[in-house]
Amino acid sequence: MPSNPVCLICGANAEPCSKVFSLDYLFSLWQPIIFSEAVLREHNKQASVTQLFTCEKCGLQAFFPQIIGTPSFYVEAYGLANQASVPDFTYSEEKWDFEQALRDVKGCTSLIELGCGPGYFLSRAKAMGPRVCGLEYNEPAAQRARAAGFDVYDETNDLSALEGSFDAAFSFHVLEHVSDPLKFFGRLASLVKPGGRIGISVPNQEGPIRFMDPCVMNMPPHHATRWNLRSLSALAEKLGLQVQRVAYEPLLLENHSYYSVYWVRQALGGESFVSGILRGIVSITLRAVFQLLRLSGMQYFPWLKGLSIYLLLVRSKPTLVRIE
């Protein structure tokens, strides 16, 4: 284990904030999925253990040593092996993040999305008029986007010729997966013109995902870093970008277990019989309330935060930052 890792954004010392996790434990969290020996060996070459660290200066949380999911990991984790196309459950056609970004597409004549998947956001953005293209390293997903008529680059392409050529650049839930977030975000920002817009979303670590301990999707090899407004703002400042708008996703009611199960367990902890009864009563009540709201036609519960945070950034002098 590194004795004194430094923050991936600001370079300040990071302090441990979790126990040490073995690679075997991390992969066991995915059961009933059983990964191949080849995938296990790929990740063991990176590290056999890891630990979560927090930067007290900017708030970024990162796992050290890093264990980054390989392409084979995602193939097996999402059941892509021996399939000619990407199953729809790995990507969503309708996302809250997309709705936020489409507000920022207005007035743009060109945009690029890093991590475009099969092209669902590109399709909706193109309908608004701009020229669109994407970057995607998952080849089956990239093939689907190309089949839909989009120009999609992959890891073999040099994007330097595209620097400074787009009105806007977007990325949704990619930053938390990469080993070098500063490099990734710098690349994203380099693609826009001076004064251009950059829209990005990540899981909000100050949202309900913090109630799930552990959350398999928020651990290596799946997620390498954890973000909040403070750490995202530090990343933007490091790259000379200005935060213009911040939006928090409300709770998607189909994800009510963040609160009806995991919040209850954390808030009403205890080993006593009475504590267990109380947790059961509160959990059943919350599940019933959320289910009734879903049956009434509600999709979101606006008074509780959901998974994502979205930031719009610009290179030009910002207006007053709006938090929604």
C-alpha positions as a printed Julia matrix, in Angstrom:
324×3 Matrix{Float64}:
   0.0     0.0     0.0
   1.26    3.54   -0.75
   2.21    5.25    2.51
   1.42    8.74    1.31
  -0.49    8.93   -2.01
  -1.21   12.32   -3.49
  -4.46   13.67   -4.87
  -5.06   13.09   -8.57
  -6.3    16.68   -8.96
  -4.39   19.04   -6.71
  -1.36   16.97   -5.67
  -2.02   17.39   -1.94
  -1.54   14.47    0.44
  -4.49   12.09    0.67
  -5.46   10.33    3.88
  -6.94    6.8     4.2
 -10.68    6.72    4.9
 -11.52    3.02    4.58
 -10.18   -0.38    5.39
  -7.97   -2.23    2.94
  -9.89   -4.25    0.34
  -8.46   -7.34   -1.28
  -8.95   -8.01   -4.98
 -10.7   -11.28   -4.11
 -13.19   -9.4    -1.95
 -13.88   -6.79   -4.66
 -14.68   -9.47   -7.22
 -16.77  -11.42   -4.73
 -19.13   -8.44   -4.51
 -20.21   -9.19   -8.09
 -21.68  -12.61   -7.28
 -23.46  -14.43   -8.82
 -21.23  -13.2   -11.67
 -18.05  -15.29  -11.71
 -15.13  -13.73  -13.57
 -12.66  -15.74  -15.59
  -9.15  -16.46  -14.36
  -7.82  -14.31  -17.2
  -9.75  -11.26  -15.94
  -8.6   -11.87  -12.37
  -4.98  -12.08  -13.51
  -5.3    -8.84  -15.51
  -6.33   -6.95  -12.4
  -3.98   -8.72  -10.03
  -1.13   -7.37  -12.17
  -2.31   -3.88  -11.18
  -2.64   -4.56   -7.44
  -3.84   -7.26   -5.07
  -5.26   -4.81   -2.51
  -6.54   -1.23   -2.52
  -7.82    1.4    -0.09
  -9.93    4.55   -0.34
  -8.18    7.86    0.34
  -9.6    11.38    0.72
  -7.9    14.64   -0.2
  -8.61   17.09    2.61
  -7.83   20.02    0.31
 -10.24   19.37   -2.58
 -12.39   16.5    -1.32
 -11.64   13.99   -4.08
 -11.8    10.37   -2.98
  -9.67    7.86   -4.87
  -8.58    4.26   -4.47
  -4.86    3.54   -4.19
  -3.21    1.5    -5.56
  -5.44    1.93   -8.57
  -7.31   -1.08   -9.96
  -8.9     0.01  -13.23
 -11.46   -2.13  -15.0
 -10.08   -3.62  -18.22
 -12.16   -4.09  -21.39
 -12.48   -7.78  -20.5
 -13.83   -6.87  -17.08
 -16.69   -4.86  -18.6
 -17.41   -7.6   -21.14
 -17.87  -10.15  -18.36
 -19.48   -7.8   -15.81
 -22.19   -6.75  -18.25
 -22.64  -10.07  -20.0
 -21.25   -8.97  -23.36
 -19.22  -12.08  -24.11
 -19.95  -13.75  -27.44
 -22.58  -11.17  -28.34
 -22.55   -9.19  -31.55
 -24.22   -6.17  -29.99
 -24.43   -4.4   -26.66
 -27.49   -5.34  -24.59
 -29.77   -2.38  -23.99
 -29.46   -2.66  -20.2
 -25.87   -1.45  -20.34
 -26.97    1.95  -21.68
 -30.1     4.04  -21.19
 -31.91    5.87  -23.95
 -33.53    8.25  -21.48
 -31.44    9.76  -18.69
 -31.82   12.75  -16.41
 -28.28   13.74  -17.39
 -29.3    13.91  -21.05
 -32.15   16.29  -20.26
 -29.78   18.61  -18.45
 -27.26   18.54  -21.28
 -29.88   19.13  -23.98
 -30.63   22.48  -22.34
 -27.0    23.36  -23.02
 -27.03   22.14  -26.64
 -29.26   25.03  -27.68
 -27.36   27.44  -29.9
 -24.54   24.98  -30.64
 -23.57   24.12  -34.2
 -21.26   21.23  -33.26
 -20.64   18.92  -30.3
 -18.77   15.78  -29.28
 -19.52   13.23  -26.58
 -16.75   11.24  -24.89
 -18.11    7.83  -23.98
 -21.05    8.03  -26.39
 -22.08    4.35  -26.18
 -24.57    3.39  -28.91
 -25.3     7.07  -29.59
 -28.5     7.69  -27.61
 -27.53   11.21  -26.54
 -26.05   11.99  -29.94
 -29.35   11.05  -31.56
 -31.32   13.44  -29.39
 -28.78   16.22  -29.74
 -28.63   15.86  -33.52
 -32.39   16.37  -33.69
 -31.77   19.87  -32.34
 -29.61   20.76  -35.33
 -25.9    20.61  -34.5
 -23.25   18.44  -36.13
 -22.46   15.65  -33.67
 -19.79   12.99  -33.22
 -18.55   10.75  -30.43
 -15.66    8.88  -28.88
 -16.23    5.33  -27.61
 -13.73    2.63  -26.6
 -16.32   -0.15  -26.26
 -16.21   -1.49  -29.8
 -19.66   -3.17  -29.91
 -21.23    0.06  -28.67
 -19.21    2.12  -31.14
 -20.34   -0.13  -33.98
 -23.97    0.44  -33.04
 -23.44    4.19  -33.03
 -21.76    4.05  -36.44
 -24.59    1.9   -37.76
 -26.96    4.66  -36.64
 -25.05    7.08  -38.85
 -22.74    8.8   -36.36
 -19.05    9.53  -36.73
 -17.48    7.75  -33.76
 -13.78    7.72  -32.93
 -12.01    5.04  -30.9
  -8.72    4.61  -29.03
  -6.79    4.27  -32.31
  -7.72    7.78  -33.44
  -5.62   10.88  -32.77
  -8.02   13.64  -31.71
  -5.44   16.43  -31.75
  -6.77   17.68  -35.09
 -10.17   18.2   -33.47
  -8.93   20.4   -30.64
 -10.79   23.68  -30.37
 -13.3    22.74  -33.07
 -16.55   22.13  -31.14
 -19.07   24.44  -29.55
 -19.68   21.91  -26.78
 -18.35   18.65  -25.36
 -20.17   16.26  -23.03
 -19.45   13.19  -20.96
 -21.84   11.22  -18.76
 -20.62    8.91  -15.98
 -17.18    8.27  -17.45
 -14.88   10.39  -15.26
 -15.21    8.07  -12.24
 -13.9     5.12  -14.29
 -10.62    6.57  -15.57
  -7.17    6.35  -14.01
  -6.2     9.97  -14.71
  -9.24   12.26  -14.32
  -7.18   15.41  -14.85
  -5.92   14.15  -18.21
  -9.36   12.91  -19.26
 -11.11   16.15  -18.38
  -8.34   18.21  -19.93
  -8.83   16.26  -23.14
 -12.57   16.9   -23.01
 -12.03   20.62  -22.48
  -9.43   20.87  -25.24
 -12.0    19.9   -27.84
 -14.17   23.0   -27.37
 -13.65   26.45  -28.82
 -12.74   29.39  -26.55
 -15.98   30.2   -24.75
 -17.32   26.73  -25.5
 -19.46   24.65  -23.17
 -18.5    21.49  -21.31
 -21.16   19.36  -19.66
 -20.29   16.47  -17.35
 -22.12   14.19  -14.94
 -20.9    11.74  -12.31
 -22.41    9.92   -9.35
 -22.74   12.43   -6.52
 -20.89   11.01   -3.52
 -22.9    13.32   -1.26
 -26.1    11.8    -2.64
 -27.75    8.54   -1.57
 -25.0     6.31   -2.99
 -23.12    7.03    0.24
 -25.69    4.98    2.16
 -24.64    1.79    0.33
 -21.58    0.31    2.0
 -20.21   -1.39    0.08
 -21.73   -0.53   -3.29
 -20.24   -2.85   -5.88
 -20.73   -0.31   -8.67
 -18.86    2.34   -6.65
 -15.77    0.23   -5.98
 -12.8    -0.85   -8.08
 -12.45   -2.17  -10.7
 -15.68   -0.37  -11.67
 -15.11    3.07  -10.1
 -11.65    4.47   -9.42
 -12.73    7.81   -7.92
 -15.63    9.4    -6.05
 -16.81   12.96   -6.69
 -18.83   15.81   -5.21
 -19.3    19.48   -6.08
 -16.17   20.49   -4.19
 -13.87   18.09   -6.01
 -15.44   18.79   -9.41
 -15.01   22.52   -8.84
 -11.35   21.95   -7.95
 -10.89   19.98  -11.18
 -12.47   22.8   -13.19
 -10.28   25.42  -11.5
  -7.16   23.38  -12.18
  -7.98   23.48  -15.9
  -8.98   27.15  -16.0
 -12.68   26.44  -16.5
 -15.6    28.22  -14.87
 -18.6    26.48  -13.36
 -21.74   28.09  -14.76
 -24.5    25.74  -13.64
 -24.87   22.89  -11.15
 -27.83   20.51  -11.08
 -28.62   17.59   -8.78
 -30.73   14.7    -9.98
 -33.86   14.19   -7.86
 -34.56   10.68   -6.62
 -35.72    8.4    -9.42
 -38.54    6.54   -7.71
 -37.56    3.18   -9.16
 -34.31    3.63   -7.18
 -36.12    4.27   -3.89
 -34.1     1.51   -2.16
 -31.32    4.08   -1.66
 -33.55    5.48    1.07
 -36.12    2.77    1.86
 -33.42    0.14    2.46
 -29.9     1.53    2.69
 -30.61    4.84    4.44
 -32.76    3.01    6.97
 -29.97    0.55    7.74
 -27.48    3.36    8.27
 -29.75    5.73   10.17
 -31.31    3.11   12.44
 -28.33    0.9    13.15
 -28.06   -1.35   16.14
 -28.09   -5.04   16.96
 -31.02   -5.08   19.36
 -34.36   -6.72   18.64
 -36.1    -3.34   18.99
 -33.74   -1.74   16.44
 -34.5    -4.5    13.98
 -38.24   -4.09   14.4
 -37.95   -0.31   13.97
 -35.88   -0.7    10.79
 -38.46   -3.09    9.39
 -41.38   -0.74   10.12
 -39.67    2.32    8.65
 -38.44    0.41    5.58
 -41.86   -1.09    4.81
 -43.52    2.3     5.25
 -41.1     4.09    2.95
 -41.34    1.38    0.3
 -45.12    1.59    0.38
 -45.1     5.38    0.06
 -42.63    5.37   -2.83
 -44.55    2.6    -4.59
 -47.81    4.55   -4.3
 -46.09    7.59   -5.8
 -44.87    5.47   -8.72
 -48.37    4.09   -9.27
 -49.68    7.66   -9.34
 -47.45    8.36  -12.34
 -44.57   10.16  -10.61
 -41.13    9.35  -11.97
 -39.02   11.48   -9.63
 -39.33   12.52   -5.99
 -37.99   16.09   -6.11
 -37.43   16.5    -2.36
 -34.67   13.87   -2.16
 -31.41   13.75   -4.1
 -30.81   10.95   -6.57
 -27.67    9.49   -8.08
 -26.13   12.16  -10.31
 -24.66   15.63  -10.27
 -24.31   17.6   -13.54
 -22.05   20.58  -14.14
 -21.97   22.99  -17.06
 -18.6    24.67  -17.45
 -17.34   27.35  -19.81
 -14.02   28.94  -20.71
 -15.4    32.47  -20.77
 -16.13   34.65  -17.73
 -19.05   33.01  -15.92
 -22.38   34.34  -14.89
 -23.56   33.69  -11.35
 -23.38   29.95  -10.63
 -26.85   28.41  -10.37
 -27.42   25.34   -8.21
 -30.62   23.46   -8.99
